[in-house]
Amino acid sequence: MDWLFNVDWKTMLEADTPLLEIFLRGSMIYLGLFFMLRFILKRTAGTVGISDMLVVVLIADAAQNGMAADYHSVTDGLFLVATILFWSVLLDWLGFRFPRIRRLLEPPPLPLVEKGRILHRNLRRELITRDELMEQLREQGLERLDQVKRACMESDGHISVIPYQRGPEGKPRKQRGA
């Protein structure tokens, strides 16, 4: 039971790094990684948004450092986690409130197929092979490109598909103006 009373509360709770430094370091890392992922990796993060993935990874690391005494203080670790959450919520709020900022934070849908034709330039840009595209179409019940009115790479990395409507004989029916 002696071990229960031998806790060095001062070392555990007193911040040993200035809080402003922690805030600035956390802000620089979060924003730097966010924009690198946004502009370099584009949408390869899969179905989890870049921001969500980044928050989980950074919070896990920041919390681990605080718990493992790498900071020597729980306060330092908690403040860094709060800084990361602050930027995540602020960027989400700014993107929700201001459409221009949303366009900076989230890429618009990128067309991959238009009227049954593959847009090869956009496939190359996202490093998607024809086989990968066809796999995504098959997963949505489409076997041929001529069944696809439009397919787009969405901001979260998944591919959305709009098929042509089918006529009574089962063949794709092209709408007027399409």
MDTraj code that builds the backbone (N, CA, C; nanometers):
import mdtraj as md
import numpy as np

residues = "MET ASP TRP LEU PHE ASN VAL ASP TRP LYS THR MET LEU GLU ALA ASP THR PRO LEU LEU GLU ILE PHE LEU ARG GLY SER MET ILE TYR LEU GLY LEU PHE PHE MET LEU ARG PHE ILE LEU LYS ARG THR ALA GLY THR VAL GLY ILE SER ASP MET LEU VAL VAL VAL LEU ILE ALA ASP ALA ALA GLN ASN GLY MET ALA ALA ASP TYR HIS SER VAL THR ASP GLY LEU PHE LEU VAL ALA THR ILE LEU PHE TRP SER VAL LEU LEU ASP TRP LEU GLY PHE ARG PHE PRO ARG ILE ARG ARG LEU LEU GLU PRO PRO PRO LEU PRO LEU VAL GLU LYS GLY ARG ILE LEU HIS ARG ASN LEU ARG ARG GLU LEU ILE THR ARG ASP GLU LEU MET GLU GLN LEU ARG GLU GLN GLY LEU GLU ARG LEU ASP GLN VAL LYS ARG ALA CYS MET GLU SER ASP GLY HIS ILE SER VAL ILE PRO TYR GLN ARG GLY PRO GLU GLY LYS PRO ARG LYS GLN ARG GLY ALA".split()
xyz = np.array([
    [0.0811, -0.1201, 0.0000],
    [0.0000, 0.0000, 0.0000],
    [0.0853, 0.1264, 0.0000],
    [0.2141, 0.1128, 0.0370],
    [0.3011, 0.2308, 0.0380],
    [0.3135, 0.2934, -0.1008],
    [0.3142, 0.2103, -0.2028],
    [0.3298, 0.2615, -0.3388],
    [0.2183, 0.3577, -0.3766],
    [0.1024, 0.3423, -0.3153],
    [-0.0114, 0.4285, -0.3440],
    [0.0137, 0.5719, -0.2974],
    [0.0912, 0.5882, -0.1936],
    [0.1155, 0.7216, -0.1377],
    [0.2485, 0.7813, -0.1829],
    [0.3262, 0.7057, -0.2586],
    [0.4555, 0.7538, -0.3054],
    [0.4477, 0.8141, -0.4462],
    [0.3388, 0.8767, -0.4804],
    [0.3214, 0.9393, -0.6112],
    [0.3773, 1.0804, -0.6057],
    [0.4593, 1.1144, -0.7038],
    [0.5149, 1.2498, -0.7123],
    [0.4162, 1.3367, -0.7899],
    [0.3160, 1.3905, -0.7166],
    [0.2080, 1.4662, -0.7802],
    [0.2602, 1.5908, -0.8513],
    [0.3590, 1.6534, -0.7969],
    [0.4113, 1.7763, -0.8581],
    [0.4701, 1.7457, -0.9952],
    [0.5523, 1.6420, -1.0072],
    [0.6112, 1.6055, -1.1360],
    [0.5042, 1.5601, -1.2347],
    [0.4036, 1.4902, -1.1834],
    [0.3008, 1.4365, -1.2712],
    [0.2080, 1.5450, -1.3252],
    [0.1777, 1.6474, -1.2463],
    [0.0774, 1.7458, -1.2865],
    [0.1329, 1.8813, -1.3292],
    [0.2520, 1.9166, -1.2850],
    [0.3068, 2.0477, -1.3185],
    [0.3651, 2.0440, -1.4598],
    [0.3206, 2.1359, -1.5434],
    [0.3695, 2.1413, -1.6820],
    [0.5182, 2.1754, -1.6809],
    [0.5973, 2.0948, -1.7528],
    [0.7405, 2.1233, -1.7587],
    [0.7782, 2.1876, -1.8917],
    [0.6827, 2.2048, -1.9806],
    [0.7023, 2.2748, -2.1073],
    [0.6026, 2.3897, -2.1084],
    [0.6459, 2.5082, -2.1499],
    [0.5500, 2.6201, -2.1539],
    [0.4287, 2.5850, -2.2414],
    [0.3086, 2.6154, -2.1915],
    [0.1863, 2.5790, -2.2626],
    [0.1789, 2.6432, -2.4014],
    [0.2301, 2.7649, -2.4173],
    [0.2308, 2.8292, -2.5485],
    [0.3165, 2.7496, -2.6469],
    [0.4287, 2.6978, -2.6006],
    [0.5139, 2.6157, -2.6869],
    [0.4413, 2.4879, -2.7293],
    [0.3727, 2.4260, -2.6345],
    [0.2966, 2.3047, -2.6683],
    [0.1895, 2.3377, -2.7714],
    [0.1175, 2.4499, -2.7509],
    [0.0135, 2.4904, -2.8453],
    [0.0729, 2.5162, -2.9838],
    [0.1835, 2.5876, -2.9896],
    [0.2460, 2.6180, -3.1193],
    [0.2994, 2.4920, -3.1870],
    [0.3644, 2.4053, -3.1129],
    [0.4146, 2.2797, -3.1710],
    [0.2986, 2.1928, -3.2222],
    [0.1959, 2.1772, -3.1396],
    [0.0803, 2.0977, -3.1803],
    [0.0111, 2.1566, -3.3022],
    [-0.0012, 2.2897, -3.3043],
    [-0.0651, 2.3570, -3.4184],
    [0.0159, 2.3383, -3.5457],
    [0.1460, 2.3568, -3.5364],
    [0.2312, 2.3446, -3.6552],
    [0.2286, 2.2021, -3.7102],
    [0.2361, 2.1041, -3.6241],
    [0.2344, 1.9645, -3.6692],
    [0.0988, 1.9306, -3.7302],
    [-0.0089, 1.9652, -3.6596],
    [-0.1425, 1.9326, -3.7109],
    [-0.1675, 1.9987, -3.8459],
    [-0.1477, 2.1294, -3.8533],
    [-0.1760, 2.2002, -3.9786],
    [-0.0809, 2.1578, -4.0894],
    [0.0456, 2.1371, -4.0562],
    [0.1415, 2.0916, -4.1568],
    [0.1024, 1.9560, -4.2140],
    [0.0709, 1.8602, -4.1273],
    [0.0294, 1.7280, -4.1740],
    [-0.1034, 1.7333, -4.2489],
    [-0.1969, 1.8140, -4.1996],
    [-0.3264, 1.8238, -4.2663],
    [-0.3091, 1.8701, -4.4112],
    [-0.2349, 1.9778, -4.4314],
    [-0.2212, 2.0301, -4.5668],
    [-0.1325, 1.9416, -4.6545],
    [-0.0336, 1.8748, -4.5968],
    [0.0436, 1.7789, -4.6768],
    [-0.0457, 1.6646, -4.7233],
    [-0.1263, 1.6118, -4.6323],
    [-0.2162, 1.5032, -4.6697],
    [-0.3205, 1.5519, -4.7695],
    [-0.3697, 1.6715, -4.7515],
    [-0.4741, 1.7250, -4.8401],
    [-0.4223, 1.7443, -4.9825],
    [-0.3015, 1.7954, -4.9987],
    [-0.2534, 1.8293, -5.1318],
    [-0.1605, 1.7255, -5.1924],
    [-0.0977, 1.6440, -5.1121],
    [-0.0065, 1.5435, -5.1676],
    [-0.0761, 1.4092, -5.1825],
    [-0.1393, 1.3601, -5.0763],
    [-0.2027, 1.2303, -5.0829],
    [-0.3395, 1.2348, -5.1485],
    [-0.3948, 1.3508, -5.1613],
    [-0.5279, 1.3711, -5.2200],
    [-0.6294, 1.2852, -5.1479],
    [-0.6875, 1.1886, -5.2167],
    [-0.7981, 1.1141, -5.1573],
    [-0.7622, 0.9702, -5.1285],
    [-0.6366, 0.9388, -5.1145],
    [-0.5987, 0.7998, -5.0958],
    [-0.6168, 0.7530, -4.9521],
    [-0.6781, 0.8335, -4.8705],
    [-0.6982, 0.7938, -4.7316],
    [-0.8086, 0.6906, -4.7160],
    [-0.8808, 0.6602, -4.8207],
    [-0.9875, 0.5606, -4.8148],
    [-1.1180, 0.6238, -4.7732],
    [-1.1989, 0.5480, -4.7013],
    [-1.3304, 0.5990, -4.6658],
    [-1.3284, 0.6816, -4.5382],
    [-1.2180, 0.6848, -4.4679],
    [-1.2055, 0.7704, -4.3510],
    [-1.1458, 0.9013, -4.3987],
    [-1.2062, 1.0115, -4.3593],
    [-1.1558, 1.1415, -4.4015],
    [-1.0147, 1.1661, -4.3499],
    [-0.9396, 1.2454, -4.4239],
    [-0.8020, 1.2770, -4.3852],
    [-0.7991, 1.3384, -4.2465],
    [-0.8871, 1.4318, -4.2228],
    [-0.8911, 1.4987, -4.0934],
    [-0.9167, 1.3994, -3.9810],
    [-1.0097, 1.3067, -4.0017],
    [-1.0406, 1.2068, -3.8987],
    [-0.9209, 1.1167, -3.8706],
    [-0.8574, 1.0709, -3.9786],
    [-0.7413, 0.9835, -3.9635],
    [-0.6291, 1.0560, -3.8889],
    [-0.6066, 1.1812, -3.9263],
    [-0.5009, 1.2602, -3.8651],
    [-0.5264, 1.2811, -3.7163],
    [-0.6480, 1.3135, -3.6808],
    [-0.6811, 1.3353, -3.5402],
    [-0.6568, 1.2088, -3.4587],
    [-0.7000, 1.0956, -3.5085],
    [-0.6831, 0.9702, -3.4350],
    [-0.5349, 0.9395, -3.4140],
    [-0.4552, 0.9529, -3.5191],
    [-0.3122, 0.9220, -3.5085],
    [-0.2421, 1.0184, -3.4135],
    [-0.2677, 1.1475, -3.4291],
    [-0.1988, 1.2463, -3.3451],
    [-0.2438, 1.2398, -3.1998],
    [-0.3716, 1.2192, -3.1775],
    [-0.4184, 1.2087, -3.0394],
    [-0.3594, 1.0858, -2.9728],
    [-0.3545, 0.9763, -3.0464],
    [-0.2957, 0.8552, -2.9891],
    [-0.1503, 0.8796, -2.9506],
    [-0.0761, 0.9441, -3.0392],
    [0.0648, 0.9698, -3.0095],
    [0.0804, 1.0703, -2.8960],
    [0.0031, 1.1788, -2.9004],
    [0.0133, 1.2811, -2.7967],
    [-0.0268, 1.2254, -2.6603],
    [-0.1333, 1.1484, -2.6571],
    [-0.1781, 1.0914, -2.5304],
    [-0.0769, 0.9904, -2.4783],
    [-0.0195, 0.9128, -2.5681],
    [0.0814, 0.8140, -2.5284],
    [0.2008, 0.8833, -2.4654],
    [0.2452, 0.9926, -2.5252],
    [0.3601, 1.0649, -2.4689],
    [0.3296, 1.1155, -2.3286],
    [0.2103, 1.1681, -2.3088],
    [0.1732, 1.2177, -2.1761],
    [0.1605, 1.1060, -2.0745],
    [0.1074, 0.9933, -2.1163],
    [0.0901, 0.8812, -2.0231],
    [0.2210, 0.8109, -1.9948],
    [0.3107, 0.8067, -2.0930],
    [0.4363, 0.7346, -2.0753],
    [0.5436, 0.8210, -2.0106],
    [0.5062, 0.9415, -1.9704],
    [0.5958, 1.0339, -1.9012],
    [0.7048, 1.0897, -1.9901],
    [0.6873, 1.0822, -2.1230],
    [0.7850, 1.1475, -2.2107],
    [0.7844, 1.2981, -2.1880],
    [0.6715, 1.3526, -2.1473],
    [0.6650, 1.4944, -2.1136],
    [0.6933, 1.5149, -1.9650],
    [0.6886, 1.4095, -1.8893],
    [0.7000, 1.4128, -1.7436],
    [0.5781, 1.4761, -1.6791],
    [0.4746, 1.5066, -1.7576],
    [0.3577, 1.5721, -1.7006],
    [0.2331, 1.5325, -1.7790],
    [0.1309, 1.4945, -1.7080],
    [0.0024, 1.4652, -1.7694],
    [-0.0548, 1.5932, -1.8292],
    [-0.0311, 1.7052, -1.7661],
    [-0.0813, 1.8342, -1.8130],
    [-0.0313, 1.8643, -1.9540],
    [0.0979, 1.8395, -1.9799],
    [0.1519, 1.8635, -2.1138],
    [0.0805, 1.7779, -2.2179],
    [0.0622, 1.6517, -2.1882],
    [-0.0040, 1.5615, -2.2820],
    [-0.1484, 1.6006, -2.3066],
    [-0.2207, 1.6341, -2.2005],
    [-0.3607, 1.6744, -2.2159],
    [-0.3736, 1.8053, -2.2920],
    [-0.2828, 1.8966, -2.2698],
    [-0.2890, 2.0241, -2.3414],
    [-0.2616, 2.0041, -2.4896],
    [-0.1693, 1.9154, -2.5236],
    [-0.1421, 1.8869, -2.6640],
    [-0.2636, 1.8203, -2.7300],
    [-0.3273, 1.7281, -2.6615],
    [-0.4487, 1.6656, -2.7147],
    [-0.5565, 1.7724, -2.7358],
    [-0.5712, 1.8645, -2.6404],
    [-0.6703, 1.9715, -2.6541],
    [-0.6382, 2.0610, -2.7735],
    [-0.5108, 2.0875, -2.7977],
    [-0.4706, 2.1687, -2.9131],
    [-0.5096, 2.0998, -3.0438],
    [-0.4837, 1.9715, -3.0523],
    [-0.5172, 1.8958, -3.1741],
    [-0.6687, 1.8948, -3.1951],
    [-0.7452, 1.8713, -3.0892],
    [-0.8912, 1.8740, -3.1007],
    [-0.9413, 2.0128, -3.1389],
    [-0.8795, 2.1162, -3.0849],
    [-0.9154, 2.2539, -3.1192],
    [-0.9051, 2.2765, -3.2695],
    [-0.7920, 2.2383, -3.3293],
    [-0.7749, 2.2600, -3.4737],
    [-0.8708, 2.1747, -3.5553],
    [-0.8961, 2.0541, -3.5119],
    [-0.9899, 1.9681, -3.5844],
    [-1.1301, 2.0285, -3.5855],
    [-1.1773, 2.0707, -3.4698],
    [-1.3110, 2.1301, -3.4603],
    [-1.3159, 2.2633, -3.5349],
    [-1.2125, 2.3445, -3.5207],
    [-1.2102, 2.4753, -3.5884],
    [-1.2132, 2.4583, -3.7404],
    [-1.1328, 2.3670, -3.7949],
    [-1.1332, 2.3466, -3.9399],
    [-1.2676, 2.2919, -3.9880],
    [-1.3267, 2.1997, -3.9116],
    [-1.4597, 2.1484, -3.9475],
    [-1.5630, 2.2613, -3.9456],
    [-1.5594, 2.3443, -3.8439],
    [-1.6544, 2.4549, -3.8318],
    [-1.6340, 2.5552, -3.9449],
    [-1.5084, 2.5913, -3.9719],
    [-1.4811, 2.6864, -4.0809],
    [-1.5285, 2.6316, -4.2154],
    [-1.5044, 2.5017, -4.2390],
    [-1.5505, 2.4399, -4.3627],
    [-1.7017, 2.4371, -4.3732],
    [-1.7693, 2.4179, -4.2621],
    [-1.9156, 2.4181, -4.2609],
    [-1.9702, 2.5587, -4.2828],
    [-1.9082, 2.6562, -4.2194],
    [-1.9583, 2.7945, -4.2193],
    [-1.9242, 2.8701, -4.3472],
    [-1.8078, 2.8414, -4.4074],
    [-1.7607, 2.9198, -4.5215],
    [-1.7304, 2.8272, -4.6398],
    [-1.8128, 2.8314, -4.7449],
    [-1.7925, 2.7433, -4.8614],
    [-1.6550, 2.7574, -4.9261],
    [-1.5992, 2.8754, -4.9291],
    [-1.4662, 2.8925, -4.9902],
    [-1.3593, 2.8173, -4.9125],
    [-1.3710, 2.8193, -4.7834],
    [-1.2747, 2.7455, -4.7005],
    [-1.2975, 2.5960, -4.7165],
    [-1.4247, 2.5533, -4.7285],
    [-1.4548, 2.4116, -4.7491],
    [-1.3856, 2.3606, -4.8753],
    [-1.3853, 2.4413, -4.9814],
    [-1.3193, 2.3995, -5.1060],
    [-1.1689, 2.3820, -5.0858],
    [-1.1105, 2.4589, -4.9956],
    [-0.9679, 2.4441, -4.9655],
    [-0.9431, 2.3189, -4.8812],
    [-1.0318, 2.2907, -4.7879],
    [-1.0136, 2.1787, -4.6962],
    [-1.0520, 2.0444, -4.7573],
    [-1.1515, 2.0430, -4.8458],
    [-1.1979, 1.9189, -4.9073],
    [-1.1964, 1.9334, -5.0584],
    [-1.1345, 1.8402, -5.1275],
    [-1.1351, 1.8494, -5.2744],
    [-1.2751, 1.8224, -5.3284],
    [-1.3106, 1.8858, -5.4402],
    [-1.4412, 1.8585, -5.5000],
    [-1.4417, 1.7200, -5.5641],
    [-1.5600, 1.6656, -5.5955],
    [-1.5648, 1.5365, -5.6649],
    [-1.4879, 1.5445, -5.7967],
    [-1.4113, 1.4407, -5.8274],
    [-1.3324, 1.4361, -5.9505],
    [-1.3950, 1.3332, -6.0439],
    [-1.4449, 1.3762, -6.1609],
    [-1.5062, 1.2803, -6.2535],
    [-1.4033, 1.1792, -6.3047],
    [-1.4413, 1.0520, -6.3023],
    [-1.3566, 0.9447, -6.3543],
    [-1.4176, 0.8834, -6.4806],
    [-1.5512, 0.8854, -6.4867],
    [-1.6232, 0.8342, -6.6040],
    [-1.7330, 0.9342, -6.6369],
    [-1.7438, 0.9711, -6.7629],
    [-1.8517, 1.0579, -6.8122],
    [-1.9161, 0.9905, -6.9327],
    [-2.0467, 0.9673, -6.9245],
    [-2.1232, 0.9087, -7.0352],
    [-2.0586, 0.7813, -7.0895],
    [-2.0156, 0.6965, -7.0002],
    [-1.9598, 0.5675, -7.0389],
    [-1.8146, 0.5714, -7.0840],
    [-1.7497, 0.6865, -7.0770],
    [-1.6100, 0.6993, -7.1216],
    [-1.5195, 0.7308, -7.0032],
    [-1.4094, 0.6575, -6.9954],
    [-1.3123, 0.6793, -6.8875],
    [-1.2361, 0.8083, -6.9143],
    [-1.2188, 0.8872, -6.8109],
    [-1.1369, 1.0082, -6.8179],
    [-0.9975, 0.9708, -6.7664],
    [-0.9134, 0.9234, -6.8585],
    [-0.7831, 0.8659, -6.8229],
    [-0.6941, 0.9642, -6.7479],
    [-0.7010, 1.0915, -6.7839],
    [-0.6173, 1.1919, -6.7169],
    [-0.6481, 1.1962, -6.5665],
    [-0.7767, 1.1902, -6.5331],
    [-0.8152, 1.1943, -6.3918],
    [-0.7800, 1.0642, -6.3191],
    [-0.7888, 0.9510, -6.3898],
    [-0.7443, 0.8243, -6.3294],
    [-0.5960, 0.8309, -6.2963],
    [-0.5166, 0.8804, -6.3903],
    [-0.3719, 0.8926, -6.3658],
    [-0.3443, 0.9863, -6.2488],
    [-0.4183, 1.0955, -6.2432],
    [-0.3985, 1.1947, -6.1365],
    [-0.4192, 1.1325, -5.9981],
    [-0.5145, 1.0418, -5.9868],
    [-0.5441, 0.9771, -5.8586],
    [-0.4765, 0.8415, -5.8434],
    [-0.3971, 0.8026, -5.9432],
    [-0.3252, 0.6754, -5.9421],
    [-0.4205, 0.5563, -5.9296],
    [-0.5286, 0.5615, -6.0069],
    [-0.6270, 0.4538, -6.0094],
    [-0.6132, 0.3815, -6.1430],
    [-0.6004, 0.2506, -6.1372],
    [-0.5911, 0.1735, -6.2615],
    [-0.7313, 0.1465, -6.3153],
    [-0.7372, 0.1099, -6.4417],
    [-0.8653, 0.0740, -6.5029],
    [-0.9265, -0.0456, -6.4285],
    [-0.8431, -0.1422, -6.3908],
    [-0.8928, -0.2587, -6.3172],
    [-0.9556, -0.2175, -6.1836],
    [-0.8924, -0.1244, -6.1122],
    [-0.9487, -0.0779, -5.9850],
    [-1.0823, -0.0068, -6.0070],
    [-1.0905, 0.0730, -6.1120],
    [-1.2159, 0.1402, -6.1440],
    [-1.3248, 0.0384, -6.1753],
    [-1.2923, -0.0594, -6.2584],
    [-1.3914, -0.1613, -6.2953],
    [-1.4353, -0.2412, -6.1728],
    [-1.3440, -0.2666, -6.0803],
    [-1.3802, -0.3360, -5.9557],
    [-1.4843, -0.2550, -5.8788],
    [-1.4638, -0.1239, -5.8690],
    [-1.5594, -0.0381, -5.7993],
    [-1.6954, -0.0382, -5.8694],
    [-1.6946, -0.0394, -6.0024],
    [-1.8214, -0.0443, -6.0767],
    [-1.8933, -0.1766, -6.0527],
    [-1.8179, -0.2875, -6.0546],
    [-1.8794, -0.4187, -6.0298],
    [-1.9379, -0.4269, -5.8895],
    [-1.8699, -0.3674, -5.7915],
    [-1.9221, -0.3678, -5.6546],
    [-2.0566, -0.2956, -5.6452],
    [-2.0826, -0.2081, -5.7417],
    [-2.2102, -0.1370, -5.7430],
    [-2.3072, -0.1974, -5.8445],
    [-2.2762, -0.3193, -5.8911],
    [-2.3668, -0.3932, -5.9767],
    [-2.3611, -0.3570, -6.1241],
    [-2.2567, -0.2915, -6.1669],
    [-2.2421, -0.2523, -6.3071],
    [-2.1260, -0.3289, -6.3695],
    [-2.1518, -0.3910, -6.4850],
    [-2.0492, -0.4739, -6.5483],
    [-1.9737, -0.4027, -6.6595],
    [-2.0388, -0.3035, -6.7211],
    [-1.9786, -0.2377, -6.8376],
    [-1.9796, -0.0861, -6.8204],
    [-1.8843, -0.0211, -6.8860],
    [-1.8765, 0.1242, -6.8800],
    [-1.9979, 0.1917, -6.9418],
    [-2.0586, 0.1294, -7.0439],
    [-2.1729, 0.1947, -7.1090],
    [-2.2963, 0.1999, -7.0182],
    [-2.2889, 0.1382, -6.9010],
    [-2.3970, 0.1464, -6.8027],
    [-2.3790, 0.2660, -6.7090],
    [-2.2645, 0.3340, -6.7205],
    [-2.2284, 0.4400, -6.6263],
    [-2.2503, 0.5770, -6.6895],
    [-2.3392, 0.6525, -6.6287],
    [-2.3594, 0.7910, -6.6720],
    [-2.2451, 0.8772, -6.6201],
    [-2.2101, 0.8558, -6.4914],
    [-2.1032, 0.9350, -6.4303],
    [-2.0494, 0.8590, -6.3090],
    [-1.9175, 0.8618, -6.2932],
    [-1.8528, 0.8071, -6.1740],
    [-1.7513, 0.9097, -6.1273],
    [-1.7493, 0.9365, -5.9969],
    [-1.6603, 1.0394, -5.9415],
    [-1.5855, 0.9868, -5.8199],
    [-1.4626, 1.0331, -5.8047],
    [-1.3858, 1.0111, -5.6822],
    [-1.4296, 1.1208, -5.5855],
    [-1.4846, 1.0813, -5.4716],
    [-1.5325, 1.1774, -5.3726],
    [-1.4184, 1.2200, -5.2806],
    [-1.4434, 1.3227, -5.2014],
    [-1.3379, 1.3792, -5.1162],
    [-1.2875, 1.2805, -5.0120],
    [-1.3688, 1.1810, -4.9751],
    [-1.3255, 1.0846, -4.8736],
    [-1.2573, 0.9626, -4.9330],
    [-1.2416, 0.9588, -5.0670],
    [-1.1687, 0.8499, -5.1307],
    [-1.2558, 0.7438, -5.1944],
    [-1.3855, 0.7443, -5.1693],
    [-1.4678, 0.6413, -5.2330],
    [-1.5152, 0.6903, -5.3697],
    [-1.5572, 0.5956, -5.4516],
    [-1.6042, 0.6277, -5.5863],
    [-1.7556, 0.6139, -5.5882],
    [-1.8225, 0.7243, -5.6234],
    [-1.9685, 0.7203, -5.6366],
    [-2.0015, 0.7021, -5.7845],
    [-2.1087, 0.6278, -5.8103],
    [-2.1449, 0.5938, -5.9478],
    [-2.2922, 0.6275, -5.9703],
    [-2.3188, 0.6954, -6.0805],
    [-2.4558, 0.7232, -6.1238],
    [-2.4771, 0.6452, -6.2530],
    [-2.5588, 0.5384, -6.2470],
    [-2.5822, 0.4593, -6.3683],
    [-2.6900, 0.5243, -6.4549],
    [-2.6909, 0.4865, -6.5819],
    [-2.8024, 0.5252, -6.6673],
    [-2.9262, 0.4518, -6.6185],
    [-3.0421, 0.5136, -6.6343],
    [-3.1661, 0.4445, -6.6008],
    [-3.1905, 0.3366, -6.7047],
    [-3.2477, 0.2281, -6.6626],
    [-3.2730, 0.1161, -6.7536],
    [-3.4137, 0.1264, -6.8117],
    [-3.4217, 0.0947, -6.9387],
    [-3.5514, 0.0895, -7.0064],
    [-3.6201, -0.0424, -6.9761],
    [-3.7419, -0.0615, -7.0267],
    [-3.8156, -0.1852, -6.9979],
    [-3.7455, -0.3093, -7.0503],
    [-3.6637, -0.2978, -7.1561],
    [-3.5946, -0.4143, -7.2107],
    [-3.4613, -0.4412, -7.1404],
    [-3.4302, -0.3620, -7.0345],
    [-3.3096, -0.3861, -6.9578],
    [-3.1871, -0.3126, -7.0103],
    [-3.2008, -0.2441, -7.1229],
    [-3.0863, -0.1709, -7.1772],
    [-3.0808, -0.0316, -7.1153],
    [-2.9598, 0.0253, -7.1072],
    [-2.9514, 0.1613, -7.0524],
    [-3.0324, 0.2577, -7.1375],
    [-3.1066, 0.3448, -7.0713],
    [-3.1846, 0.4452, -7.1413],
    [-3.1190, 0.5806, -7.1140],
    [-3.0731, 0.6445, -7.2183],
    [-3.0087, 0.7743, -7.2023],
    [-3.1147, 0.8815, -7.1912],
    [-3.0992, 0.9674, -7.0921],
    [-3.1936, 1.0759, -7.0747],
    [-3.1671, 1.1848, -7.1778],
    [-3.2696, 1.2640, -7.2037],
    [-3.2517, 1.3779, -7.2943],
    [-3.1500, 1.4721, -7.2340],
    [-3.0656, 1.5250, -7.3210],
    [-2.9641, 1.6201, -7.2763],
    [-2.8442, 1.5546, -7.2122],
    [-2.8428, 1.4222, -7.2007],
    [-2.7293, 1.3543, -7.1366],
    [-2.6265, 1.3150, -7.2395],
])
top = md.Topology()
chain = top.add_chain()
for i, resn in enumerate(residues, 1):
    res = top.add_residue(resn, chain, resSeq=i)
    for name in ("N", "CA", "C"):
        top.add_atom(name, md.element.get_by_symbol(name[0]), res)
traj = md.Trajectory(xyz[None], top)
